Amino acid sequence: MRIAVYPGSFDPITNGHLDIIERAAELFDRLIVAIAKNPLKKPLFTLEERLDMLRETLKFYPNIEIDSFDGLTVNYLKAKNAQVIIRGLRAISDFENEFMMALTNKKLVPRVETIFLMTRAEYSFISSSAVKEVAMYGGCLKGLVPEYVELKLREKFRKEGC
């Protein structure tokens, strides 16, 4: 069984993330979308809120599992018997950091591969940070995030959208 892990903070999940998830789910028998707990980041949504948004958004995908983890991604992959890390790229600027992470992971666990998927052009400008800023100021979130996530952002900021 080919198992891949798509790790991230997903604060919140965007349509760009969803694009990568849908395409990766077609490539692997099982895809684990896992929230990496990063003590250095101050997320807008709690871990439970982010897990809820992922579960609701991805509930119709039978080969996708939702999870969270602490520590190194490669250790999580070993625990899940996964062979591949999925990483999404929006622009060339993402590549350098992702490339360095992939090389580090390969050094730590040589059997682990990293697969980079380019997001579709229409999602290349979307980031969780930009989405949060748009939501904070009551801007239109249509096409940026799944509907359930839009609802959760509106609740968080108590702002009406378009």
C-alpha angles and dihedrals in degrees: 000000000000110000125185132184124214104196125190146126093256092197082179122349110241134198087258090059089045091053091054092044094051093049094044091049088060091054099050138050089229131015120194113202102200131185110223110218104225114185090196093063125076104211123202091220126050119244090256092051091050092048089050092051091049093047093049094044095045101036094113095058108091096194096050122096123192119215145142133223145186125222133013118003092223091057089052090051091052091051090051094043089238123154104194139055114206117212127180123219123202101174142354088269090067093054102073095055093041091048092053091049091049092051091048092049091048090052092050095045113012095193092061116094127198119217118197119208120192112224117236113272093250090062099040094102096048119105131163089242093054091046091052091050093049090049093046090058095043096252127157113280097182110132093012101080138011114274094252091053090049089055091050092049091050090051092048094051098028090226131138118231136197 
